[in-house]
Amino acid sequence: MKKIPRDKQLHFITGFFGGVLLGAVLPAPWAYGLMLIPGLAKEAWDAYRNVRAEVTGKPVVHVVEVMDAVATTLGGWLGVSITYLVHNG
């Protein structure tokens, strides 16, 4: 069985807690939709930092991976779902 990389685990866990927070304060459809933003924003930030590094001649240290955004979003959706189920039984 292939092991899930630590980086993806951390994205999933971070997304999960974000989803719990959003799920506690927003209606579920809004929380699900907004959970797309953190993962995409983090990868956009990494891409921006890479461009800045290249322009200034520094080494690129951040890898932009779509699967990081996917892991964050899936963790968030799970967090929203569990929060919704707990509050609405």
C-alpha positions as CSV (number, residue, x, y, z in Angstrom):
1,M,0.0,0.0,0.0
2,K,1.3,3.4,-1.0
3,K,1.8,5.8,1.9
4,I,0.3,9.3,1.8
5,P,3.1,11.9,1.9
6,R,3.4,13.9,5.1
7,D,2.9,17.2,3.2
8,K,-0.5,16.0,1.9
9,Q,-1.4,14.8,5.4
10,L,-0.7,18.3,6.8
11,H,-2.7,19.9,4.1
12,F,-5.6,17.6,4.8
13,I,-5.5,18.2,8.6
14,T,-5.2,22.0,8.1
15,G,-8.2,21.9,5.7
16,F,-10.2,19.8,8.2
17,F,-9.8,22.3,11.0
18,G,-10.6,25.1,8.6
19,G,-13.7,23.2,7.5
20,V,-14.8,22.7,11.1
21,L,-14.5,26.4,11.8
22,L,-16.3,27.5,8.6
23,G,-19.0,24.8,9.1
24,A,-19.6,26.1,12.6
25,V,-20.3,29.7,11.5
26,L,-21.7,29.4,8.0
27,P,-24.4,27.4,6.2
28,A,-23.0,24.2,4.7
29,P,-23.2,25.3,1.0
30,W,-21.2,28.4,1.7
31,A,-18.7,26.6,3.9
32,Y,-18.2,23.9,1.2
33,G,-17.7,26.6,-1.5
34,L,-15.3,28.7,0.6
35,M,-13.2,25.7,1.4
36,L,-11.9,25.8,-2.2
37,I,-10.1,29.1,-1.4
38,P,-7.4,28.2,1.2
39,G,-5.7,25.4,-0.8
40,L,-5.8,27.4,-4.1
41,A,-4.6,30.6,-2.3
42,K,-1.6,28.7,-0.7
43,E,-0.5,27.3,-4.1
44,A,-0.9,30.7,-5.7
45,W,1.2,32.2,-2.9
46,D,3.9,29.5,-3.6
47,A,3.8,30.3,-7.3
48,Y,4.2,34.0,-6.5
49,R,7.1,33.3,-4.2
50,N,8.8,31.2,-6.9
51,V,8.5,34.0,-9.5
52,R,9.9,36.5,-7.0
53,A,12.8,34.2,-6.3
54,E,13.5,33.7,-10.0
55,V,13.4,37.5,-10.6
56,T,15.9,38.2,-7.7
57,G,18.1,35.3,-8.7
58,K,17.4,33.2,-5.6
59,P,16.7,29.5,-5.7
60,V,13.1,28.4,-6.0
61,V,12.2,26.5,-2.8
62,H,8.4,26.0,-3.1
63,V,6.9,23.4,-5.3
64,V,3.4,24.2,-6.6
65,E,1.3,21.1,-6.5
66,V,-2.4,20.8,-7.4
67,M,-2.7,17.8,-5.1
68,D,-1.8,20.1,-2.1
69,A,-4.9,22.2,-2.9
70,V,-7.0,19.0,-3.4
71,A,-5.9,17.6,0.0
72,T,-6.7,20.9,1.7
73,T,-10.1,21.1,0.1
74,L,-11.0,17.5,0.8
75,G,-10.0,17.9,4.4
76,G,-12.1,21.0,4.6
77,W,-15.1,19.3,3.1
78,L,-14.8,16.5,5.6
79,G,-14.6,19.0,8.4
80,V,-17.7,20.9,7.1
81,S,-19.6,17.6,6.8
82,I,-18.8,16.4,10.3
83,T,-19.7,19.8,11.8
84,Y,-23.0,19.8,9.9
85,L,-23.9,16.3,11.0
86,V,-23.0,17.1,14.7
87,H,-25.2,20.2,14.6
88,N,-28.1,18.9,12.6
89,G,-28.0,15.2,13.5
